[in-house]
């Protein structure tokens, strides 16, 4: 019941990747039974011709590999503090891993180090590691779509939660270096991976915006101004 329309019909589709949201509040489990290619009709062309074209998402120049070790343990815990900013993340032994500051109070950041479809990383969010560390890669992911239980005939073109992001790193929190930038990303892209400089870093900062993807369909819910996951690798 999910119709995906190629938003760039002048380009040839070489392959199709099927991705499910990594953890949803509804507890639904999506299953792929079949994929069918459909030849366009005049009705299809009339229906989709005025749809806003989404930007092509740049492919990763590097990928995650089996020997890449995550810096922030996904099964750590958050230190209970009176003030929500910053929040301190601890490893399984109770040692401080990092602090997260400047995130939007409207979102919970408690799942940002797990692969769940839960928004939390808004523009300005800064992660400060407990100590400077040389990291090889940084990976992050967008959101999928808002919870909706009917057929998703518009999805794949306008109704995923898309956003633009810039990610920067710093050794001292004063001098910043941009290490990655992408436009129009969403959860179905999978992870976006960026190489990091071969020098110690202690800070990661995000800049995000979904303003270019707000749509009247579904009450403007197609704009995703927050990322759902981030991880450093060494």
N, C-alpha and C positions, 0 to 999 in steps of 0.2 A: 504493500500500500504506500510505497514511497516512490514518487516519480522524480527522477533526476534529469534535468534538461541541460544539455551541453551549452553553457553560456557563450562559447566560442565555436559556433558551427563551422567556421572556416578552418578550424584546426582539427586534425585527425586524432581520435582517441586511441592511444596505444595500449593502455591497460586501465583496469579499474581496481581500486582498493576499497575493501569494505571494512569500515571501522564502526565500532559501537562505543557509546559514551562509557568511560571507565568509572562506573559507580553513579547511580542516579537515586534520588530520594524516593522515587516511586517503587523501586525494587523490580521494575520490569526487566525481562531478559529478551533482547532482540536476537532473532535467528534469521539467517539468510537461507531461503529455500531455493530461489532461482533468480537469475538476472536475464531480462529479455530486452533486446534492442528493438526499438520501434522506429519505423520510417516516418518522417514528418509529413503532416497533411497541411493543406491550406489553413485549416482551423488552428493547428498548432502554431504556425507561423504568425497568424494574426494575434493569438493569445500572448505570445512571448516576444514579439518584435519590439515592444516598448519597455521591456524590462531593463533595468539598469545593469550594465555589465560590471561584474566584480573584477577587481584587478587580478591578474595572474600572480599567484604566490610563488616567489622565487624558491627553487629547490635548494635543499641543504648542500653546501659544498663539502661538508664532512658529516659523518653519521656516528651514532653511538655504537660502540663495540663491546664485546663480552668482557674485555679486560678493563673497561673504564669503571673506576671505583667511585661511587657516590660520596660526596663530602658530608652531606646532611642526611642522617638516618631517617628513613620514612616512619619508623616506629618509635621515634623519640616522644617526649612529652613537653608540654608547655608549663612553665613556672607560673603559678597562680600569683598575680600581682594586683594591687589595688587599682593601678592606672593601666588602661589598656595599651598605652603607648609609652615605652616599647613593650613588646612581648618577648620573653626570653625562651628560647627553645633548648631543651636539654637532651642529651643522649640517654641510652638505657641505663647508664651508670650514674646519672644525675649531673654530668659535667655539662657546662654551657657550650653550646655549639654556635649559636648566633642570636642576634636580636633583630626584630623586624619593626621598623618605624615608618611613620608617615603614610600608613595605609588608610583607606577610607573607613570610617567607623560603621558604615552601612554594611560592610562585608565582613565575614569571619575569615581569618587567615589560618585557622587551625588545621586545614587540610592541604595547605599549599605545597607541602613536601611529599604528598601522596598523589598517586595518579587517579584522582577523582575529578569528576566534572562539577567542581564546586568553586565559584568565583571568589577571589580574594585579593589578587594582586592588582591594585589600581595604580593610576599614575602617581608618581612620587614615592611609591613604596621603596624602602631602602632596607637591604639586608646587610648587617654588619657581622662578619665572622668574629669568633672569640679571639683569633689571632691571625696575622697575615699568612697566606698560604698560596703556593703556586698551584694553579688549577689548569687543566688542559682544555676543558670544554664547559659550556653552559647550555642547558636545554630548558625549554619552557613550552607550554601548550595553551591554546585558547579554549573557549567554551564551545559546547555543541549548540543546543537549541533550548528554548523554554519548554517546560512540560506541557505537552498537548497530546491528547489521546485519540484524535481523529486521523484520517488519512492526510499525509503530508505532501500534497500535490505541488506545493510551491517550493519545497525544500531543495537545496542544492544550488540555488541561484540567489535568492534574496533573504531567506528566512533563517539561516544560521547566524549565530551571534558573532559578527565579524568586528575586527578592530585593527588599528595600526599600532605598532610598538617600536620603541627604541630602548635598547638595554646598554647600560654603561657600567664600567668598573673603575675602582679607585684603590690606591694603596693607603691614602690618608684621609679620604672623605672630602678633599679640597680640589685636587686635580683629577678630572674625570676623562676616561677614554671610551668612546663609543665602540662596542664590539659587535653589535648586531642591530639590524633594522629590517622590518618587513611590514607589508601593507595587506589588508584584507584577510588576515588569518582567522581561522576558526578551529573548533575541535576536530573536525574531520580531517584536518591536515596531518594529524599526529604531532610528534614533537618537532620543534624547530631547534636546530643545534648550531652553536656558534663557537669558533675557536677563540681561545683566550691568549693574551700575551704571556710569554715565558718569564714572568716576573711575579713576585708576591702581590696578591690583592687582598683587601679586607672588606671592601664595600661593593655591593651590586645595587644599582638604581634603575628603576623602570619608568618609562614615560609611555602612556597609552592614551588612545582616543578612539571612540566608536562613532563620532558625530557624522562621519561621511556615510554611515550605513544604516541610519535611522530610516525606517519604512513605516508607512501608514498601515501596512498589513500587520495584524496581530498587535495593534496598539503600540507600535514602535519597539516591540520586543526583539527586533532583529539586530539591534546595536548591542555589542558586548564590550563594555568599557573596562573589563577586568579579565586578567589571565587566570587560569585555574591551577597551574603547576609550574614549579621551577626547581632546578637541581644543578649543582656544580659537580664536576668530575675531575679526578686526579689520576 
